[in-house]
Amino acid sequence: MQAVLDKAGYMSVPVHDPMRLEQMIAMERPNLILMDVVMPQRNGFQACRELKGNAEFSRIPVVMVSSKNTESDKFWAKQQGADGYVVKPFTNEELLGAVRGLVGK
């Protein structure tokens, strides 16, 4: 994802530890968050719900990226506050379309 975003002119900052997510967001102040559903220690649904419940971060769009492709997964992501959902494997255009739809460019 990082290579696709960088090539399209977006600056991306990967976060490999979901427990440091809020710390990195506070430091980097992103315009958008792409987040996997399946992560160690904390799943993406939990992290999204917590971000959207935090006044400091609630306005940052979150796109869930997952191999989970059922309607219930997409519904659950929306219930947690996700602004978009991209299913793996995805094409570069699918990923960029989700990003452009929320932040432009």
BELFEN-V722281 format. One record per residue. RES is the residue in one small letter. SS is DSSP state (h for helix, s for strand, l for the rest). PHI is phi in whole degrees, -180 to 180 (999 if undefined). OMEGA is omega in radians with two decimals (* if undefined). Layout:
# BELFEN-V722281
res = {RES/RES}
ss = {SS/SS}
phi = {PHI/PHI}
omega = {OMEGA/OMEGA}
This chain:
# BELFEN-V722281
res = {m/q/a/v/l/d/k/a/g/y/m/s/v/p/v/h/d/p/m/r/l/e/q/m/i/a/m/e/r/p/n/l/i/l/m/d/v/v/m/p/q/r/n/g/f/q/a/c/r/e/l/k/g/n/a/e/f/s/r/i/p/v/v/m/v/s/s/k/n/t/e/s/d/k/f/w/a/k/q/q/g/a/d/g/y/v/v/k/p/f/t/n/e/e/l/l/g/a/v/r/g/l/v/g/k}
ss = {l/h/h/h/h/h/h/l/l/l/l/l/l/l/l/l/l/h/h/h/h/h/h/h/h/h/h/h/l/l/l/s/s/s/s/s/l/l/l/l/l/l/l/h/h/h/h/h/h/h/h/h/l/l/l/l/l/l/l/l/s/s/s/s/s/s/l/l/l/l/h/h/h/h/h/h/h/h/h/l/l/l/l/s/s/s/s/l/l/l/l/h/h/h/h/h/h/h/h/h/h/h/h/l/l}
phi = {999/-60/-64/-63/-66/-61/-64/-84/95/-94/-92/-122/-130/-75/-123/-95/-117/-62/-77/-104/-56/-62/-61/-68/-64/-62/-79/-90/52/-73/-87/-160/-123/-102/-136/-73/-79/-93/-139/-72/71/-161/-82/-63/-62/-61/-62/-62/-58/-68/-64/-70/-88/-102/-55/-70/-115/-63/-87/-78/-63/-121/-112/-81/-124/-157/-83/-72/-123/-92/-62/-68/-65/-65/-63/-63/-61/-62/-63/-86/108/-61/-95/-162/-149/-120/-95/-83/-74/-122/-87/-58/-67/-63/-64/-66/-63/-65/-67/-61/-64/-110/-129/79/100}
omega = {-3.10/-3.13/3.12/-3.13/3.14/-3.14/3.14/3.07/3.08/3.02/3.14/3.12/3.13/3.06/-3.05/-3.12/-3.10/3.11/3.12/-3.04/-3.12/3.12/-3.13/3.13/3.12/-3.12/-3.02/-3.11/-3.08/3.06/-3.08/3.07/2.99/-3.02/3.06/3.07/-3.08/3.12/3.10/3.03/-3.03/-3.12/-3.08/3.09/3.11/-3.09/3.12/3.13/-3.13/3.10/-3.11/3.08/-3.12/-3.08/-3.11/-3.04/-2.95/-3.12/3.13/3.12/3.11/3.04/3.08/3.12/-3.02/2.99/3.09/-2.95/3.13/3.10/3.13/3.08/3.14/3.10/-3.12/3.09/3.12/3.12/-3.14/3.10/-3.13/-3.13/3.13/-3.10/3.11/-3.09/3.04/-0.15/-3.12/3.03/3.08/-3.12/3.08/3.13/-3.12/3.09/3.11/3.14/-3.11/3.14/-3.09/-3.10/3.13/3.12/*}
